[in-house]
Structures are given as C-alpha cells and as structure tokens.
C-alpha cells in the first residue's frame, strides 16, 4: 500500500501531512505549511486575490514533490471554504493541474466536518471518556464545522457555519487591536447563528484547527468560558504585530486570534461546556485515515469518499 499524504488548502494556511496509520492513529512522517491566506478578502469581494493564486499553486507543487520524496506519490489535495466560495477558485484548480498534474478536490462543508471529526477522535486517544458524545468544533479561516458524535457511531449531527476566523475578523474587527465593543458584537453574532441543539450534560467540547492550538500557546490555564473571554480581552490590548513578536506567532495568526478566541468562547457558553479540550487531530488526519482504507484515490476529485 502506498504511503498516504494530504495537502490541505485552507483559508489561512496550506498544509502537507505525510503519515502512516498505526492502531487507528496517524503517525506523522513529515509535515510542512505555508501561509498563503487564500481567504483574505474573499468574504468581501467573492474572489481570491489574483497574486495569491500562483503562490498557492507553487506551494502545492512543492509539497507534492516533498510528499513523493517520502514515498507518497499521489497526495490528496483538498480545498476548503476559501477555494470553494471564491468565484475564481477554478483558476487555482487549473493552475495546480497544469503545474503539478494534480486535481484539487473541493470538499463540501459536510465532508470537511466528517473528516475533521474523524481526525479529532483519532487524536483524543484511548483514555478519552466516551460516556457522552463529543462536540467537535473545527474552526478554520473561512468556516467553522460543528460535529456532534462519538467514537463508535460517528457523527450524529453536523453543520458548517460562516464563522471562520478570517471571515469574522474582516466582518467585525475593524481595528487592530480590536475594541471591546467589536468583540462584544462578534460574540452576539456568533451566538445568534449557532444551532439550537440539545446535547447531553457532560458532553465534551473539543476544538481543532490552528487557532485552537494557538490558544494553548497563549495560556496554560484551564480553558473555560471565563478564561477565553479574559484571554480575548488580554491579547486585544496589543496590536497584532506586537502580539506576534512577543508570543512567537505568525502575524496572520496573531491578527485573527481575538476573533477566534471570542468565537470559541461563545460556542462553549452556548452549549454549556465546562471547558474546552484542544486536540491536535483534524481534517488532515481524518483524510490520512480515510486514504489508508482506500476510500480516497489520490487527488482525483471524481473518485471516492
């Protein structure tokens, strides 16, 4: 069986993951990432900025070569909301086909949710308690997927919402650093759009994605609603460039963190979670697991999940 690899073309970052599956978990062989910010401005203009398309295509081509060096000659190339929502997304798809001979698979919000849930479950490990379902929140740059389910029966409910950190930053946070009133308006907007699901008491709320992982760099405290609210206010006292320098973050990640933290705080409060668990698994791990079962066929968007 060939080594599985996935190139995840996200709204903020393009990631490569090459890995093997052992006992239901993904063991990374190599991984790379580059910030292409394909989602920048898409919410306002409906288009990916023209200058970003060749940069993204070159990064995908390079990652495909790196994957091949590690025995993964047919990576799956998966694109999420930025490419999915942009009217000129087909231009990137065509450029990648011409440069690398790869087909980008545009995955739906539902498929993104399923892969993210599977990746999160694999990362939680055997000691995670499944007495109740888990609510997985996959917060990306353009959208957020919410998935309720468990390790045995899988997802029971899922929804894709326009709450990605790039999108909410552009819509609600006009100042850098953002003002208190902007964070308040964002929180209220998130609360209004969240689904009115009834979930069992004690359901774990699990966050995945780059912004969620960054939270663990910014605080070592238990991640409660109160701590998230405080943290959003704390980091909003510094411009994003200062936050990036002082906390060792990429500037583009620092810029969206107030919106990301506020969004996750609103989600945790809305569903009555006592704390947020951050998991390192996500869509890439979910894709690797699916590929290992033969359910993906390389980067061909016309073949299988």
C-alpha positions in Angstrom: 0.0 0.0 0.0 1.3 3.4 -0.9 2.1 5.9 1.8 -0.9 8.3 2.3 -0.4 12.1 2.1 -2.7 15.0 2.1 -2.3 18.7 1.0 -4.9 20.7 2.9 -5.6 24.0 1.1 -7.1 26.1 3.8 -8.2 29.7 4.0 -5.2 30.8 6.0 -2.6 28.0 5.5 -1.7 25.3 3.1 -0.5 22.2 5.0 1.2 19.0 3.9 0.9 15.9 6.0 2.5 12.5 5.1 1.7 9.8 7.6 1.1 6.2 8.4 -1.7 4.6 10.4 -1.0 2.5 13.4 -3.7 1.2 15.8 -6.2 3.8 14.5 -3.9 6.8 15.0 -1.9 8.8 12.4 1.8 8.7 12.9 3.3 11.7 11.0 6.3 11.1 8.7 6.7 14.7 7.7 4.7 17.9 7.5 5.1 21.4 6.2 3.0 24.5 6.0 2.9 27.9 4.3 0.7 30.9 4.9 -0.9 31.7 1.6 -4.0 33.5 3.1 -6.3 32.5 0.2 -9.3 33.6 2.2 -8.1 37.1 2.6 -10.9 39.4 1.2 -13.0 36.5 -0.2 -15.9 37.4 2.1 -16.0 41.0 0.8 -15.1 40.5 -2.9 -16.0 36.9 -3.6 -12.6 36.4 -5.2 -9.2 35.1 -4.2 -6.7 37.9 -4.7 -5.0 37.3 -8.1 -1.5 37.5 -6.7 -2.2 34.6 -4.2 -3.1 32.0 -6.9 0.4 31.4 -8.3 1.9 31.4 -4.8 -0.6 28.8 -3.7 -0.1 26.7 -6.8 3.7 26.8 -6.4 3.4 25.7 -2.7 1.1 22.8 -3.6 3.5 21.7 -6.4 6.5 21.9 -3.9 4.5 19.9 -1.3 3.7 17.2 -3.8 7.4 16.8 -4.6 8.2 16.6 -0.9 5.5 14.0 -0.4 7.0 11.9 -3.2 10.4 12.1 -1.5 8.8 10.4 1.5 7.1 7.7 -0.6 3.7 9.4 -1.2 3.5 9.8 -4.9 -0.3 10.6 -5.1 -1.3 13.1 -2.4 -4.9 14.0 -2.0 -5.3 17.8 -2.5 -8.3 19.0 -0.5 -9.6 22.6 -0.7 -12.0 24.1 1.8 -14.1 27.2 2.1 -11.7 29.9 0.5 -11.4 28.0 -2.8 -15.0 26.6 -2.5 -16.5 30.0 -2.0 -14.4 32.1 -4.4 -15.7 32.7 -8.0 -12.1 32.4 -9.3 -11.4 29.2 -7.3 -11.4 27.3 -10.7 -8.3 29.3 -11.7 -6.3 27.8 -8.8 -7.6 24.4 -9.6 -6.5 24.7 -13.3 -3.1 26.2 -12.4 -2.4 23.3 -10.0 -3.4 20.8 -12.7 -1.0 22.5 -15.2 1.9 22.8 -12.8 1.7 19.6 -10.8 -0.6 17.3 -12.7 -2.8 17.2 -9.6 -6.6 17.6 -9.3 -7.8 19.6 -6.3 -10.8 18.1 -4.6 -13.3 20.7 -3.5 -14.8 19.2 -0.3 -18.1 20.3 1.0 -18.7 21.7 4.4 -20.3 18.4 5.4 -17.3 16.3 4.1 -14.9 18.7 5.9 -16.9 18.2 9.1 -16.7 14.4 8.8 -13.0 14.3 8.1 -12.3 16.8 10.9 -14.4 14.7 13.4 -12.6 11.5 12.4 -9.2 13.2 12.8 -10.1 14.7 16.2 -11.4 11.3 17.5 -8.2 9.6 16.5 -6.1 12.2 18.4 -8.1 12.0 21.6 -6.6 8.7 22.4 -7.8 5.6 24.2 -8.1 7.2 27.6 -10.7 9.7 26.5 -14.1 9.1 28.1 -17.0 8.4 25.7 -19.7 8.2 28.3 -21.3 11.1 26.4 -20.9 12.3 22.8 -18.3 14.9 22.0 -18.9 18.2 20.2 -16.0 18.8 17.8 -15.5 22.4 16.7 -13.3 22.7 13.7 -12.5 26.4 13.4 -10.9 27.3 10.1 -10.2 30.6 8.4 -13.4 30.7 6.3 -15.8 28.5 8.1 -16.4 26.5 11.3 -17.7 23.0 11.4 -19.6 21.7 14.4 -19.9 17.9 14.7 -21.7 16.0 17.5 -20.9 12.3 17.7 -19.0 9.5 19.3 -16.2 7.1 18.5 -18.4 4.2 17.7 -21.4 5.5 15.7 -19.5 8.6 14.4 -21.2 11.9 13.7 -24.8 12.3 14.6 -25.2 15.9 13.7 -23.0 18.4 11.8 -23.3 21.9 10.4 -20.9 24.2 8.5 -21.2 27.9 9.5 -19.6 31.1 8.1 -17.6 31.7 11.3 -14.0 31.2 10.2 -11.5 33.4 11.9 -10.5 35.3 8.8 -14.2 35.9 7.9 -15.2 37.1 11.4 -12.1 39.3 11.7 -12.9 41.1 8.4 -16.6 41.4 9.2 -16.5 42.5 12.9 -13.0 43.6 14.0 -12.2 46.8 12.1 -9.5 48.0 14.4 -6.1 46.5 15.3 -6.1 45.8 18.2 -9.9 45.3 18.2 -12.1 47.4 20.5 -14.2 45.9 23.3 -17.4 46.8 21.6 -16.3 44.9 18.4 -15.6 41.7 20.4 -19.0 42.1 22.1 -20.8 42.5 18.7 -18.9 39.5 17.3 -19.8 37.3 20.3 -23.5 38.2 20.0 -23.4 37.5 16.2 -21.9 34.1 16.8 -24.4 33.2 19.5 -27.3 34.0 17.1 -26.0 31.8 14.3 -25.2 28.7 16.4 -27.6 25.7 16.1 -30.1 25.1 18.9 -29.0 21.6 19.6 -29.8 19.8 22.8 -26.7 17.9 23.8 -26.3 15.6 26.9 -24.9 17.1 30.0 -21.2 16.4 30.3 -20.6 16.4 26.6 -17.0 17.3 25.9 -16.4 20.3 23.6 -13.3 19.6 21.5 -11.7 22.3 19.4 -9.4 21.6 16.4 -7.5 23.8 14.0 -4.6 26.2 14.1 -6.3 28.9 16.1 -7.4 26.4 18.7 -3.8 25.1 19.0 -2.5 28.6 19.4 -4.7 29.1 22.4 -2.6 26.6 24.3 0.5 28.7 23.5 -1.2 31.8 24.9 -2.4 30.3 28.2 -1.6 27.2 30.3 -4.8 27.7 32.3 -7.9 25.5 32.2 -9.8 26.8 29.1 -13.2 27.8 30.4 -15.6 30.3 29.0 -14.4 32.9 31.5 -10.7 32.2 30.7 -11.4 32.5 27.0 -13.3 35.8 27.4 -10.4 37.2 29.6 -7.8 36.0 27.1 -9.6 37.7 24.1 -9.5 40.9 26.1 -5.9 40.5 27.2 -4.5 39.9 23.7 -6.6 42.7 22.3 -4.6 45.2 24.3 -1.7 44.7 21.9 -1.6 45.3 18.1 -1.3 42.0 16.2 2.3 42.8 15.2 3.3 43.2 18.8 1.4 40.1 19.8 3.1 38.1 17.1 6.5 39.3 18.1 6.0 38.8 21.8 4.3 35.4 21.6 6.1 33.9 18.7 3.1 33.8 16.4 2.8 34.2 12.7 1.5 37.8 12.1 -1.5 36.5 10.2 -2.4 34.1 13.0 -2.0 36.9 15.6 -4.4 39.1 13.6 -7.3 36.6 13.8 -6.8 35.3 17.4 -9.2 37.8 19.1 -12.0 36.7 16.8 -11.1 33.0 17.1 -11.0 33.1 20.9 -14.2 35.0 21.1 -15.9 32.6 18.7 -14.8 29.5 20.7 -15.9 31.2 23.9 -19.3 31.8 22.5 -19.6 28.2 21.3 -18.5 26.8 24.7 -21.0 29.0 26.5 -23.9 28.3 24.1 -23.6 24.6 24.6 -22.9 24.7 28.3 -19.4 23.2 28.2 -17.4 23.5 31.4 -14.1 23.6 29.5 -12.6 23.4 26.0 -10.4 20.5 25.1 -7.9 21.2 22.3 -7.0 18.2 20.1 -4.2 18.1 17.5 -6.1 15.9 15.0 -8.3 17.3 12.3 -9.1 17.2 8.6 -5.6 16.1 7.5 -5.5 13.2 10.0 -9.1 12.3 9.0 -8.1 12.2 5.4 -5.0 10.1 6.1 -7.2 7.6 7.9 -9.7 7.5 5.0 -6.9 7.1 2.4 -5.4 4.2 4.4 -8.7 2.4 3.9 -8.6 3.1 0.2 -11.6 5.5 0.3 -9.7 8.3 -1.4 -7.9 7.8 -4.7 -5.1 10.3 -4.7 -6.1 13.8 -5.6 -8.8 12.8 -8.1 -12.0 14.7 -7.1 -14.2 12.3 -9.1 -13.2 9.3 -7.0 -14.2 8.4 -3.8 -15.2 9.2 -0.2 
